[in-house]
């Protein structure tokens, strides 16, 4: 994260703000500063935040869409066969579980749920409260704060290309899907995030009372007699998150053959990045060993590393209750090992490290 990776203006050549807009499906022009957002918001749903990067750094976002970019809300297709991905030709779309196929209606439902404060126990928080689109879905805090004001031990990770990740969370070796991960902030209590534990029935009732959800849930899950459920909330949010695709930063265009996409300083930085083995952890197109495009035989364990950030008692230990994989495995070799974050959007995902202790 040193200056060698920046261009001559100080901007990062790997900043690529992903802008997941389900309807209409639009690509953001590099000089644009606003988006054509859906025109039918929920009555109490705040507008979807626009990416607030300066125009010179606002880059083309490659978005998933389902071939119906201008369909009215009541005409959104729930048919997975009509869904298509828009990704570069050399990149496969993220894997999709057989039990949660993508559809245009489901992505739109997930988008609304992601920004809806009804998904918190006190009605004051949403997924987007900790995963802000204008900050590449981070929160710019050293440590995040939940809906009740409880301070967490770690900060919110960015969500760009989350669908490619083999495991979710800073130190969660057993959370392998976006669907299962969504349950943690919703119902977890150590720490409290959205604070919905014990409120499952109330949540379903709140969502079921909203006319737009009365339409979108059945359209997204047409084979289910009672489609408004906690399980389908997580499935819809996961489908939306899989559209957070970010592959058009200047470094991507450079690697696709545009010699002028990055500056001479950035080209030197790329050489140093490889020379000093930064790529050992921040590898490939995803710039992290914790995510892969296409099938991979790389063990999940390879996506975690100890950066030597702490040395409590001179033993290499990390602070209690924030000791990485060790908390789950109790293996001394896992002390301090945290998931390796991607360097995409690194210019706007500060502060760095799991507890914001750098930057």
C-alpha positions as CSV (number, residue, x, y, z in Angstrom):
1,X,0.0,0.0,0.0
2,X,3.0,2.2,-0.5
3,X,3.3,5.1,-2.9
4,X,4.8,2.9,-5.6
5,X,1.4,1.6,-6.6
6,X,-0.1,5.1,-7.0
7,X,-0.1,7.0,-10.3
8,X,1.4,10.5,-10.7
9,X,-1.7,12.1,-9.3
10,X,-1.6,10.1,-6.1
11,X,-4.7,8.0,-7.1
12,X,-4.5,4.2,-7.0
13,X,-4.6,2.4,-10.3
14,X,-6.6,-0.4,-8.6
15,X,-9.4,1.8,-7.4
16,X,-12.5,0.6,-9.1
17,X,-15.7,1.5,-7.3
18,X,-18.3,-1.2,-8.1
19,X,-21.8,0.2,-8.5
20,X,-24.3,-2.6,-8.2
21,X,-27.5,-1.3,-9.7
22,X,-30.0,-4.0,-10.5
23,X,-32.5,-1.9,-12.5
24,X,-31.8,-0.3,-14.8
25,X,-28.6,-2.1,-15.6
26,X,-26.2,0.7,-16.5
27,X,-22.5,1.1,-17.0
28,X,-21.1,4.2,-15.4
29,X,-19.1,6.4,-17.8
30,X,-15.7,7.4,-16.4
31,X,-16.7,11.0,-16.4
32,X,-20.1,10.5,-14.8
33,X,-21.0,11.6,-11.3
34,X,-24.6,10.2,-11.0
35,X,-26.5,7.1,-11.8
36,X,-29.9,6.4,-13.3
37,X,-31.5,4.7,-10.2
38,X,-34.8,2.9,-10.0
39,X,-37.7,5.3,-9.7
40,X,-39.9,3.5,-7.2
41,X,-38.2,3.6,-3.8
42,X,-39.8,2.0,-0.7
43,X,-41.7,4.7,1.3
44,X,-39.1,4.8,4.1
45,X,-36.1,3.5,2.1
46,X,-33.3,6.0,1.7
47,X,-32.1,6.6,-1.9
48,X,-29.3,4.2,-2.9
49,X,-26.1,6.0,-2.2
50,X,-24.2,7.2,-5.3
51,X,-20.5,6.5,-5.5
52,X,-18.9,9.8,-4.3
53,X,-15.4,9.4,-5.9
54,X,-14.3,12.4,-7.8
55,X,-15.1,12.3,-11.5
56,X,-11.5,11.7,-12.5
57,X,-11.4,8.6,-10.3
58,X,-14.9,7.3,-11.0
59,X,-14.4,4.2,-13.2
60,X,-16.6,2.1,-15.3
61,X,-18.4,-0.5,-13.3
62,X,-19.2,-3.9,-14.8
63,X,-22.6,-4.8,-13.5
64,X,-24.8,-7.9,-13.6
65,X,-28.1,-7.5,-15.4
66,X,-30.8,-9.8,-16.7
67,X,-31.5,-8.4,-20.1
68,X,-34.3,-6.2,-19.0
69,X,-32.6,-2.9,-18.1
70,X,-35.7,-0.7,-18.5
71,X,-38.5,-3.1,-17.3
72,X,-40.9,-1.5,-14.8
73,X,-40.8,-2.9,-11.3
74,X,-43.9,-5.1,-11.9
75,X,-42.4,-6.6,-15.0
76,X,-39.1,-7.8,-13.5
77,X,-38.4,-11.4,-14.5
78,X,-38.0,-14.0,-11.9
79,X,-36.8,-16.6,-14.5
80,X,-33.2,-17.6,-13.9
81,X,-33.0,-18.5,-17.6
82,X,-33.3,-14.9,-18.6
83,X,-30.5,-13.7,-16.3
84,X,-27.1,-12.9,-18.0
85,X,-23.9,-11.6,-16.5
86,X,-21.9,-8.8,-17.9
87,X,-18.2,-9.5,-17.1
88,X,-15.0,-9.2,-19.2
89,X,-14.6,-12.0,-21.7
90,X,-11.6,-13.4,-19.9
91,X,-13.4,-13.7,-16.5
92,X,-16.0,-16.2,-15.4
93,X,-18.9,-15.0,-13.3
94,X,-18.9,-15.9,-9.6
95,X,-20.2,-19.3,-8.7
96,X,-23.9,-19.5,-7.9
97,X,-25.4,-22.2,-5.6
98,X,-27.8,-24.5,-7.2
99,X,-30.4,-23.7,-4.6
100,X,-30.2,-19.9,-5.2
101,X,-30.2,-19.2,-8.9
102,X,-29.9,-15.6,-10.1
103,X,-32.8,-13.7,-11.4
104,X,-33.4,-10.1,-12.2
105,X,-36.2,-9.8,-9.7
106,X,-34.1,-11.5,-7.0
107,X,-31.2,-9.0,-7.5
108,X,-33.6,-6.1,-7.2
109,X,-35.2,-7.6,-4.1
110,X,-31.7,-8.1,-2.6
111,X,-30.8,-4.5,-3.4
112,X,-33.8,-3.1,-1.6
113,X,-33.2,-5.4,1.4
114,X,-29.5,-4.4,1.6
115,X,-30.5,-0.7,2.1
116,X,-33.6,-1.3,4.2
117,X,-33.4,-0.4,8.0
118,X,-36.3,-2.8,8.6
119,X,-33.5,-5.4,8.7
120,X,-32.4,-4.2,12.2
121,X,-34.0,-4.7,15.5
122,X,-34.4,-1.0,16.2
123,X,-35.2,0.1,12.6
124,X,-32.2,2.4,12.5
125,X,-29.6,0.2,10.7
126,X,-29.2,-1.6,7.4
127,X,-26.5,-3.7,5.8
128,X,-25.5,-0.5,4.0
129,X,-24.8,1.2,7.4
130,X,-21.5,-0.7,7.7
131,X,-21.0,-1.4,4.0
132,X,-21.2,2.0,2.4
133,X,-21.2,2.0,-1.4
134,X,-19.3,5.3,-1.6
135,X,-16.5,3.6,0.4
136,X,-16.4,0.4,-1.7
137,X,-18.7,-1.2,0.8
138,X,-16.6,-0.5,3.9
139,X,-17.3,2.0,6.6
140,X,-14.0,4.0,7.0
141,X,-13.9,3.1,10.7
142,X,-11.1,1.5,12.8
143,X,-13.7,-0.8,14.3
144,X,-17.4,-1.0,13.3
145,X,-20.3,-0.1,15.5
146,X,-23.5,-2.1,15.5
147,X,-27.1,-1.0,15.6
148,X,-27.2,-0.7,19.4
149,X,-24.0,1.3,19.5
150,X,-21.8,-1.7,20.6
151,X,-18.3,-1.3,19.4
152,X,-16.9,-4.3,17.5
153,X,-13.4,-5.7,17.6
154,X,-13.0,-5.4,13.8
155,X,-14.1,-3.3,10.9
156,X,-16.3,-4.0,7.9
157,X,-14.6,-5.6,5.0
158,X,-15.2,-4.4,1.4
159,X,-17.6,-6.4,-0.6
160,X,-16.3,-6.0,-4.2
161,X,-16.1,-9.4,-5.9
162,X,-17.5,-11.0,-2.7
163,X,-19.0,-13.8,-4.8
164,X,-15.6,-15.1,-5.6
165,X,-14.5,-15.5,-2.0
166,X,-14.0,-18.9,-0.6
167,X,-14.7,-17.8,3.0
168,X,-16.3,-14.7,4.5
169,X,-15.3,-12.6,7.4
170,X,-12.0,-11.7,8.9
171,X,-11.5,-15.0,10.7
172,X,-14.4,-17.2,9.8
173,X,-12.9,-20.4,8.2
174,X,-16.3,-22.1,8.1
175,X,-18.5,-19.5,6.5
176,X,-18.3,-20.3,2.9
177,X,-21.4,-18.8,1.3
178,X,-22.9,-15.3,1.2
179,X,-26.2,-16.8,2.2
180,X,-24.9,-18.2,5.5
181,X,-22.8,-15.2,6.1
182,X,-25.8,-12.9,6.0
183,X,-27.2,-14.7,9.1
184,X,-24.3,-13.6,11.2
185,X,-24.9,-9.8,11.2
186,X,-28.6,-10.3,11.3
187,X,-28.9,-12.7,14.3
188,X,-25.5,-12.7,15.9
189,X,-25.0,-11.3,19.4
190,X,-21.3,-11.4,19.9
191,X,-21.1,-8.7,18.8
192,X,-24.6,-7.3,18.0
193,X,-24.7,-6.0,14.5
194,X,-28.3,-5.7,13.1
195,X,-29.7,-7.0,16.4
196,X,-32.4,-9.3,15.1
197,X,-31.9,-12.3,17.3
198,X,-35.2,-13.6,18.5
199,X,-37.1,-11.3,16.2
200,X,-37.4,-13.6,13.2
201,X,-41.2,-13.6,13.1
202,X,-41.4,-9.8,13.6
203,X,-38.9,-9.3,10.7
204,X,-41.0,-11.5,8.4
205,X,-44.2,-9.6,9.4
206,X,-42.5,-6.2,8.8
207,X,-41.4,-7.2,5.3
208,X,-44.7,-8.9,4.5
209,X,-46.6,-5.6,5.3
210,X,-44.7,-3.8,2.5
211,X,-46.5,-3.9,-0.9
212,X,-43.3,-3.9,-2.9
213,X,-42.0,-6.9,-1.0
214,X,-45.4,-8.6,-1.4
215,X,-44.7,-8.4,-5.1
216,X,-40.9,-9.0,-5.3
217,X,-40.7,-12.0,-2.9
218,X,-43.2,-14.2,-4.9
219,X,-41.6,-13.1,-8.2
220,X,-38.1,-14.0,-6.9
221,X,-39.1,-17.3,-5.4
222,X,-42.1,-18.4,-7.5
223,X,-42.1,-22.1,-6.5
224,X,-42.6,-21.4,-2.8
225,X,-46.0,-21.0,-1.2
226,X,-44.7,-18.7,1.6
227,X,-41.9,-16.8,-0.1
228,X,-41.3,-14.1,2.5
229,X,-39.0,-15.9,4.9
230,X,-35.7,-15.3,6.7
231,X,-34.0,-17.9,4.4
232,X,-35.2,-16.0,1.3
233,X,-34.0,-12.7,2.7
234,X,-30.5,-14.1,2.9
235,X,-30.8,-15.6,-0.6
236,X,-31.9,-12.3,-2.1
237,X,-29.1,-10.3,-0.4
238,X,-26.6,-12.9,-1.5
239,X,-27.8,-12.6,-5.1
240,X,-27.4,-8.8,-5.0
241,X,-24.0,-9.1,-3.5
242,X,-22.8,-11.4,-6.3
243,X,-23.4,-8.5,-8.7
244,X,-20.7,-6.4,-6.9
245,X,-18.3,-7.1,-9.7
246,X,-15.2,-4.9,-10.0
247,X,-12.8,-5.6,-12.9
248,X,-12.3,-2.3,-14.8
249,X,-9.7,-0.4,-12.8
250,X,-6.8,1.1,-14.7
251,X,-4.6,-1.9,-13.8
252,X,-7.2,-4.2,-15.4
253,X,-7.2,-2.1,-18.6
254,X,-3.4,-2.1,-18.6
255,X,-3.3,-5.9,-18.3
256,X,-5.8,-6.2,-21.1
257,X,-3.4,-4.3,-23.4
258,X,-4.0,-0.6,-22.8
259,X,-0.4,0.6,-22.3
260,X,-1.6,4.1,-21.3
261,X,-4.1,3.0,-18.7
262,X,-1.6,3.5,-15.8
263,X,1.3,5.9,-15.3
264,X,5.0,5.2,-15.5
265,X,5.1,5.4,-11.7
266,X,2.4,2.8,-11.4
267,X,4.2,0.5,-13.9
268,X,7.3,0.7,-11.7
269,X,5.2,0.0,-8.7
270,X,3.8,-3.1,-10.3
271,X,7.3,-4.4,-10.9
272,X,8.2,-3.8,-7.3
273,X,5.0,-5.4,-6.1
274,X,6.1,-8.6,-7.7
275,X,9.8,-8.3,-6.8
276,X,9.0,-7.9,-3.1
277,X,6.5,-10.8,-3.1
278,X,3.5,-8.7,-2.3
279,X,1.8,-11.0,-4.8
280,X,2.2,-13.9,-2.5
281,X,-0.8,-12.7,-0.6
282,X,-2.4,-10.2,-3.0
283,X,-2.4,-12.4,-6.1
284,X,-4.2,-12.7,-9.4
285,X,-7.0,-10.5,-10.8
286,X,-8.8,-10.5,-7.4
287,X,-5.6,-9.2,-5.7
288,X,-6.1,-11.6,-2.8
289,X,-5.2,-15.3,-2.1
290,X,-8.6,-15.6,-0.4
291,X,-10.6,-15.5,-3.6
292,X,-10.4,-17.3,-7.0
293,X,-12.0,-17.1,-10.4
294,X,-13.3,-20.5,-11.5
295,X,-12.6,-23.8,-9.8
296,X,-9.7,-23.9,-7.4
297,X,-7.9,-26.6,-5.4
298,X,-6.2,-24.0,-3.2
299,X,-7.2,-24.7,0.4
300,X,-9.3,-22.1,2.3
301,X,-6.5,-22.0,4.8
302,X,-4.2,-20.3,2.2
303,X,-6.4,-17.1,2.3
304,X,-5.3,-16.2,5.9
305,X,-2.1,-14.7,7.0
306,X,-0.4,-13.2,10.1
307,X,1.2,-9.8,9.3
308,X,3.0,-9.6,12.6
309,X,0.9,-6.6,13.6
310,X,1.0,-7.6,17.3
311,X,3.5,-9.3,19.7
312,X,1.7,-9.4,23.0
313,X,4.0,-10.4,25.8
314,X,6.8,-10.9,23.3
315,X,5.2,-14.2,22.3
316,X,3.7,-13.2,18.9
317,X,0.3,-13.3,20.5
318,X,-2.6,-11.0,19.4
319,X,-5.0,-9.3,21.8
320,X,-7.5,-11.6,23.5
321,X,-10.8,-12.0,21.5
322,X,-9.1,-10.7,18.4
323,X,-6.6,-13.4,17.6
324,X,-7.7,-14.4,14.1
325,X,-8.2,-18.0,13.1
326,X,-6.9,-19.1,16.5
327,X,-10.3,-18.2,18.0
328,X,-11.9,-20.9,15.9
329,X,-9.2,-23.6,15.7
330,X,-7.2,-23.1,19.0
331,X,-4.1,-24.0,16.9
332,X,-1.2,-21.9,18.1
333,X,-0.1,-21.7,14.4
334,X,-3.2,-19.8,13.6
335,X,-2.5,-17.0,16.1
336,X,-3.1,-13.7,14.4
337,X,-4.0,-15.1,11.0
338,X,-6.7,-12.9,9.4
339,X,-8.3,-13.2,6.0
340,X,-6.2,-11.5,3.3
341,X,-8.2,-8.6,2.0
342,X,-8.3,-7.6,-1.7
343,X,-6.4,-4.5,-2.7
344,X,-9.2,-3.5,-5.1
345,X,-10.5,0.0,-4.2
346,X,-7.6,0.2,-1.7
347,X,-7.5,4.0,-2.1
348,X,-10.9,4.3,-0.4
349,X,-11.0,1.3,2.0
350,X,-8.9,2.8,4.8
351,X,-8.1,2.5,7.6
352,X,-6.3,-0.8,7.0
353,X,-5.9,-4.1,8.8
354,X,-8.7,-5.8,10.7
355,X,-8.8,-3.2,13.5
356,X,-7.9,-0.1,11.5
357,X,-4.5,0.2,13.2
358,X,-2.8,1.2,9.9
359,X,-3.7,4.4,8.1
